[in-house]
Amino acid sequence: MSSIRTTTLRRALRRTTLVTALSAAGLLTAAGSAFAHVTVHPDSYAKGATDGTLTFRVPNEENNAGTTKVQVFLPTDHPIPSVLVTPEPGWTAQVKTTKLKNPIKTDDGTINEAVSQITWTKGTIQPGQYQDFSVAFGQLPDDADQLAFKTLQTYSDGKVVRWIEEPKTGQAEPENPAPVLHLTKAADGAATASKGPKASTAAGDSTTRALGIAGLIAGVLGIGTAAVALYRSRSARP
């Protein structure tokens, strides 16, 4: 009967290991999908915010090719008048401006053109890595609820991924979503703008805690299954 109990326990432990592994795989898949897109950080600012920074995070999704070119298109219907690019080691940035159909009037005068495109080249994002590209802005528009930064990502094998689809409220996320910056009311957004990095860290901490809790639950369930199996095997002993 001892061998029967041992066999039953081993089967229970194998089931426990399988359940835990599948749970971990599901968690990793869910987490991985969040890192697969080009994103902008922070993801929200106050309308009309001034002297801030936007960081575009570009991950490499390919296994056998590096990212060699990144093009970010700034909206011209709700333009950002002035932008300064942060130098990134190994990369060369080119800034393109365009004339505005509707000039912007400011306290310093009328602005007739704005940045429409920033292109980074001569660098490489290797498989399994990502690169942050940061720009400082003078002022964000105050007449829009969000800004979409359509992005083209070019790989060393010639493949071009077009992150240009704008997410729609109430609809599923598109396959190739564009990075979107949400613009909030000044009273609400001021805190967001001043606490952007901290907010991102808090979100990351929340995700980490959620993953940890889910893993703990899976482990407890597995241990419970093993314990029940052991108890039944002992109960079956004459």
HUUR-V430111 format. One record per residue. N is the residue number from 1. SS is DSSP state (H for helix, E for strand, - for the rest). Layout:
N_SS, N_SS
This chain:
1_-, 2_H, 3_H, 4_H, 5_H, 6_H, 7_H, 8_H, 9_H, 10_H, 11_H, 12_H, 13_H, 14_H, 15_H, 16_H, 17_H, 18_H, 19_H, 20_H, 21_H, 22_H, 23_H, 24_H, 25_H, 26_H, 27_H, 28_H, 29_H, 30_H, 31_H, 32_H, 33_H, 34_H, 35_-, 36_-, 37_-, 38_-, 39_E, 40_E, 41_E, 42_-, 43_-, 44_E, 45_E, 46_E, 47_-, 48_-, 49_-, 50_E, 51_E, 52_E, 53_E, 54_E, 55_E, 56_E, 57_E, 58_E, 59_E, 60_-, 61_-, 62_-, 63_-, 64_-, 65_-, 66_-, 67_E, 68_E, 69_E, 70_E, 71_E, 72_E, 73_E, 74_-, 75_-, 76_-, 77_-, 78_-, 79_-, 80_-, 81_-, 82_-, 83_E, 84_E, 85_E, 86_-, 87_-, 88_-, 89_-, 90_-, 91_-, 92_E, 93_E, 94_E, 95_E, 96_E, 97_E, 98_E, 99_E, 100_E, 101_E, 102_E, 103_E, 104_E, 105_E, 106_E, 107_-, 108_-, 109_E, 110_E, 111_E, 112_E, 113_E, 114_E, 115_E, 116_E, 117_E, 118_E, 119_E, 120_E, 121_E, 122_E, 123_E, 124_E, 125_E, 126_-, 127_-, 128_-, 129_-, 130_E, 131_E, 132_E, 133_E, 134_E, 135_E, 136_E, 137_E, 138_E, 139_E, 140_-, 141_-, 142_-, 143_-, 144_-, 145_-, 146_E, 147_E, 148_E, 149_E, 150_E, 151_E, 152_E, 153_E, 154_E, 155_E, 156_-, 157_-, 158_-, 159_-, 160_E, 161_E, 162_E, 163_E, 164_-, 165_E, 166_-, 167_-, 168_-, 169_-, 170_-, 171_-, 172_-, 173_-, 174_-, 175_-, 176_-, 177_E, 178_-, 179_E, 180_E, 181_E, 182_E, 183_E, 184_E, 185_-, 186_H, 187_H, 188_H, 189_H, 190_H, 191_H, 192_H, 193_H, 194_H, 195_-, 196_H, 197_H, 198_H, 199_H, 200_H, 201_H, 202_H, 203_H, 204_H, 205_H, 206_H, 207_H, 208_H, 209_H, 210_H, 211_H, 212_H, 213_H, 214_H, 215_H, 216_H, 217_H, 218_H, 219_H, 220_H, 221_H, 222_H, 223_H, 224_H, 225_H, 226_H, 227_H, 228_H, 229_H, 230_H, 231_H, 232_H, 233_H, 234_H, 235_H, 236_-, 237_-, 238_-
